């Protein structure tokens, strides 16, 4: 992961958080998905996206994203 990709991914996470707080869950999911595309080994991006899917009652996606986050960080308290 390049420093530029990491910086872009972190900004996308922050954007996703802003969308999430405003109830714009689809936009939040899109932002987290872009962050995952740039930096797929960062567990917080997966857990944040899982929370967006949870708000949309997409339980299959919640489980998939949580499983991936656990694979990346089995000590995560957020999952």
Phi, psi and omega per residue, in radians:
X1 nan 2.163 -3.139
X2 -1.375 2.728 3.103
X3 -1.031 -0.596 3.117
X4 -1.164 -0.777 3.117
X5 -1.094 -0.727 3.136
X6 -1.092 -0.726 3.136
X7 -1.158 -0.760 3.109
X8 -1.105 -0.748 -3.130
X9 -1.105 -0.725 3.134
X10 -1.132 -0.678 3.081
X11 -1.128 -0.688 3.092
X12 -1.104 -0.662 3.080
X13 -1.085 -0.782 3.123
X14 -1.107 -0.712 3.074
X15 -1.073 -0.777 3.112
X16 -1.039 -0.725 3.110
X17 -1.076 -0.690 3.117
X18 -1.124 -0.821 3.093
X19 -1.029 -0.764 -3.110
X20 -1.038 -0.817 -3.130
X21 -1.088 -0.480 3.130
X22 -1.555 0.020 -3.135
X23 1.394 0.223 3.126
X24 -1.637 1.274 -2.973
X25 -1.194 -0.638 3.102
X26 -1.112 -0.743 3.114
X27 -1.154 -0.662 3.096
X28 -1.090 -0.820 3.122
X29 -1.024 -0.754 3.126
X30 -1.066 -0.758 3.139
X31 -1.127 -0.775 3.115
X32 -1.128 -0.639 3.115
X33 -1.102 -0.721 3.092
X34 -1.117 -0.705 3.098
X35 -1.082 -0.734 3.112
X36 -1.104 -0.687 3.122
X37 -1.060 -0.702 -3.137
X38 -1.316 -0.698 -3.049
X39 -2.436 1.374 -3.023
X40 -1.231 -0.149 -3.092
X41 -1.776 0.344 3.106
X42 -1.830 1.897 -3.016
X43 -1.071 -0.576 -3.091
X44 -1.091 -0.541 3.105
X45 -1.140 -0.686 3.126
X46 -1.207 -0.746 -3.131
X47 -1.203 -0.664 3.089
X48 -1.097 -0.746 3.124
X49 -1.142 -0.655 3.085
X50 -1.028 -0.703 3.111
X51 -1.126 -0.644 3.062
X52 -1.108 -0.765 3.104
X53 -1.123 -0.618 3.114
X54 -1.071 -0.755 3.125
X55 -1.102 -0.424 3.135
X56 -1.746 0.155 3.119
X57 1.008 0.600 3.087
X58 -1.723 1.360 -2.969
X59 -1.152 -0.543 3.102
X60 -1.102 -0.778 3.132
X61 -1.182 -0.647 3.085
X62 -0.998 -0.861 -3.123
X63 -1.088 -0.777 -3.141
X64 -1.035 -0.834 -3.100
X65 -1.191 -0.667 3.106
X66 -1.152 -0.698 3.101
X67 -1.074 -0.727 3.132
X68 -1.152 -0.729 3.124
X69 -1.078 -0.699 3.119
X70 -1.152 -0.672 3.084
X71 -1.049 -0.659 -3.108
X72 -1.369 -0.582 -3.113
X73 -2.630 1.622 -3.080
X74 -1.240 -0.170 3.115
X75 -1.699 0.088 -3.090
X76 -1.125 2.243 3.087
X77 -1.478 -0.259 -3.098
X78 -1.357 -0.470 -3.135
X79 -1.424 nan nan
